[in-house]
């Protein structure tokens, strides 16, 4: 099931790379990260929303909406 996370505070390619780096620490490697948005299949990545949100927070940003 595809999930979309809207992220506040991302404004450039460096932001995207920081979020990807933190997602990788949670073994989330198949996420599409764009400025202000993350799209991924939660089940395919064998993860959950809490891990994605924690990774985003570790990168210094905030998830403001999760669809």
C-alpha positions in Angstrom: 0.0 0.0 0.0 1.5 3.3 -1.1 1.7 6.0 1.6 2.4 9.7 1.1 4.1 11.8 3.8 4.0 15.6 3.5 7.2 17.1 5.1 7.6 20.6 6.4 10.9 22.5 6.1 12.5 20.8 3.1 13.6 23.3 0.5 16.5 21.9 -1.5 18.3 18.9 -2.8 20.4 18.8 0.4 17.2 18.4 2.4 16.2 15.5 0.2 19.6 13.8 0.7 19.4 14.2 4.5 16.0 12.6 4.6 17.1 9.7 2.3 20.2 9.1 4.6 18.0 8.9 7.7 15.5 6.6 5.9 18.3 4.3 4.9 19.3 4.0 8.6 15.8 2.4 9.1 16.4 0.1 6.1 13.9 2.1 4.0 15.6 2.2 0.7 12.7 2.2 -1.8 11.2 5.6 -0.9 10.7 8.4 -3.5 11.8 11.5 -1.7 11.1 14.9 -3.2 11.2 18.4 -1.7 8.3 18.3 0.9 7.1 14.8 0.1 7.9 11.2 0.6 6.1 8.4 -1.3 6.7 4.8 -0.4 5.1 1.4 -0.1 5.0 0.7 3.6 4.5 -3.1 3.3 7.1 -3.5 0.5 9.7 -1.7 2.7 8.6 -3.8 5.7 8.3 -0.7 7.9 5.6 1.5 9.5 4.6 5.1 9.6 6.3 5.7 13.0 9.7 4.7 11.6 9.3 7.1 8.6 8.3 9.9 10.9 11.2 9.3 13.2 13.6 9.3 10.3 12.2 12.6 9.0 12.6 14.1 12.5 16.1 12.8 12.8 16.9 14.7 9.6 15.5 17.9 11.2 12.1 18.1 9.5 8.5 17.4 10.5 5.8 15.3 8.9 2.7 17.5 8.8 0.4 15.0 7.0 0.4 11.3 6.3 -2.0 9.9 3.7 
